[in-house]
Amino acid sequence: MGLFSKSSSPVSSFPWKEITSVEQFNEMLNAPSEKAKLFFKHSTRCSISSMALKGFEREWHTSNEDFELFFVDLIAHRDVSNAIAETSHVVHQSPQVVVWRNDEVVYDASHHHIDAQKIQQSI
C-alpha cells in the first residue's frame, strides 16, 4: 500500500498526527491553538494521491512550527473525510489539503495543486 501499512499508520518519519474518528477531528479542529491546522486527505489506493503526498512531504519544512499537521486515510476513515468536507464547505477531493486558522478555512487544494511552499507562505 505504498507509504502506509494496512492499518494506515504513516511509515515515514513525517510528523503527522493521524485522525481516525469524527470525534477526534472535531477535538483537533476545535482545540485552542495559535497554529494553523492542516488536514491532508489521502487515498491509499490512488497513485496520484501517493505522488501528491510524497511531493508534499519532500517540499514541507518540517521545522515549520506555524502548523499542526493532520493525516486522514480516507479509505479507512471516509466518515472523517466527509466531516472535513461538511465542516469546511470544501467539496471532497482526493488527495486534498484543507487548512484552518482562527476557525476559518484559509487554504484548500487538491491533486497537483497541493503546494507545500504556497501553503507555508499563506500563513
C-alpha positions as CSV (number, residue, x, y, z in Angstrom):
1,M,0.0,0.0,0.0
2,G,2.8,2.4,-0.7
3,L,3.8,4.6,2.2
4,F,1.2,3.2,4.6
5,S,0.5,-0.2,6.1
6,K,-2.9,-1.8,6.2
7,S,-3.5,-0.1,9.5
8,S,-3.0,3.2,7.6
9,S,-0.4,4.4,10.1
10,P,2.3,6.6,8.5
11,V,5.5,4.6,7.9
12,S,7.6,7.8,7.2
13,S,9.1,9.9,9.9
14,F,7.0,12.8,8.8
15,P,5.3,14.5,11.9
16,W,1.7,13.6,11.0
17,K,-1.0,13.3,13.7
18,E,-3.3,10.7,12.3
19,I,-7.1,11.3,12.6
20,T,-9.2,8.2,12.8
21,S,-12.6,9.3,14.0
22,V,-15.0,12.2,13.6
23,E,-14.8,12.9,17.3
24,Q,-11.0,13.2,17.1
25,F,-11.3,15.5,14.1
26,N,-13.7,17.8,16.0
27,E,-11.5,17.8,19.0
28,M,-8.4,18.7,16.9
29,L,-10.2,21.3,14.9
30,N,-11.7,23.0,18.0
31,A,-8.7,22.8,20.3
32,P,-7.3,26.2,21.0
33,S,-4.1,26.8,19.1
34,E,-2.1,29.7,17.6
35,K,-1.1,27.3,14.8
36,A,-2.8,26.7,11.5
37,K,-4.3,23.2,11.3
38,L,-3.6,21.4,8.0
39,F,-5.6,18.3,7.2
40,F,-4.2,16.1,4.4
41,K,-6.8,13.7,2.9
42,H,-5.1,10.7,1.3
43,S,-6.4,7.7,-0.7
44,T,-4.1,4.8,0.0
45,R,-5.5,3.2,-3.2
46,C,-4.6,6.0,-5.6
47,S,-1.2,6.5,-7.2
48,I,-1.9,10.3,-7.8
49,S,-2.6,10.7,-4.1
50,S,0.6,8.9,-3.2
51,M,2.6,11.1,-5.5
52,A,1.0,14.2,-4.1
53,L,1.7,13.0,-0.5
54,K,5.4,12.3,-1.3
55,G,5.8,15.6,-3.0
56,F,4.2,17.4,-0.1
57,E,6.4,15.7,2.4
58,R,9.5,16.4,0.3
59,E,8.7,20.1,0.0
60,W,7.5,20.8,3.5
61,H,9.8,22.4,6.0
62,T,9.3,20.0,8.9
63,S,10.7,22.6,11.3
64,N,7.8,24.9,10.5
65,E,6.1,25.4,13.9
66,D,3.2,27.5,12.5
67,F,1.2,24.4,11.6
68,E,-0.3,21.3,13.1
69,L,-0.2,18.5,10.5
70,F,-3.1,16.0,10.5
71,F,-3.4,13.0,8.2
72,V,-6.6,11.3,7.1
73,D,-6.7,7.9,5.4
74,L,-10.0,8.5,3.6
75,I,-10.3,4.8,2.5
76,A,-10.2,3.7,6.2
77,H,-12.0,6.8,7.6
78,R,-14.3,8.1,4.9
79,D,-16.6,9.5,7.7
80,V,-13.7,11.8,8.8
81,S,-13.2,12.9,5.2
82,N,-16.9,13.6,4.9
83,A,-16.8,15.6,8.2
84,I,-14.0,17.7,6.8
85,A,-15.9,18.5,3.7
86,E,-19.1,19.3,5.6
87,T,-17.3,21.5,8.1
88,S,-15.1,23.3,5.7
89,H,-17.7,23.7,2.9
90,V,-15.0,22.5,0.5
91,V,-16.1,19.8,-2.0
92,H,-14.4,16.5,-1.3
93,Q,-11.4,15.6,-3.5
94,S,-8.6,13.2,-3.1
95,P,-5.8,13.9,-2.5
96,Q,-6.8,17.2,-0.7
97,V,-5.4,19.7,1.8
98,V,-7.6,21.9,3.9
99,V,-6.1,24.4,6.2
100,W,-7.9,26.2,9.1
101,R,-6.7,29.2,11.0
102,N,-8.7,31.0,13.6
103,D,-11.8,28.9,12.9
104,E,-11.9,29.6,9.2
105,V,-10.6,27.8,6.1
106,V,-7.6,29.8,4.7
107,Y,-6.4,27.4,2.1
108,D,-7.5,24.3,0.2
109,A,-6.1,22.5,-2.8
110,S,-6.3,19.1,-4.4
111,H,-4.3,16.8,-6.7
112,H,-1.4,18.6,-8.4
113,H,-2.4,22.0,-7.0
114,I,-1.2,20.9,-3.5
115,D,1.9,23.0,-3.0
116,A,3.7,22.9,0.4
117,Q,5.6,26.1,-0.3
118,K,2.4,28.0,-1.1
119,I,0.7,26.7,2.0
120,Q,3.6,27.7,4.2
121,Q,3.8,31.2,2.6
122,S,0.0,31.7,3.1
123,I,0.3,31.8,6.9
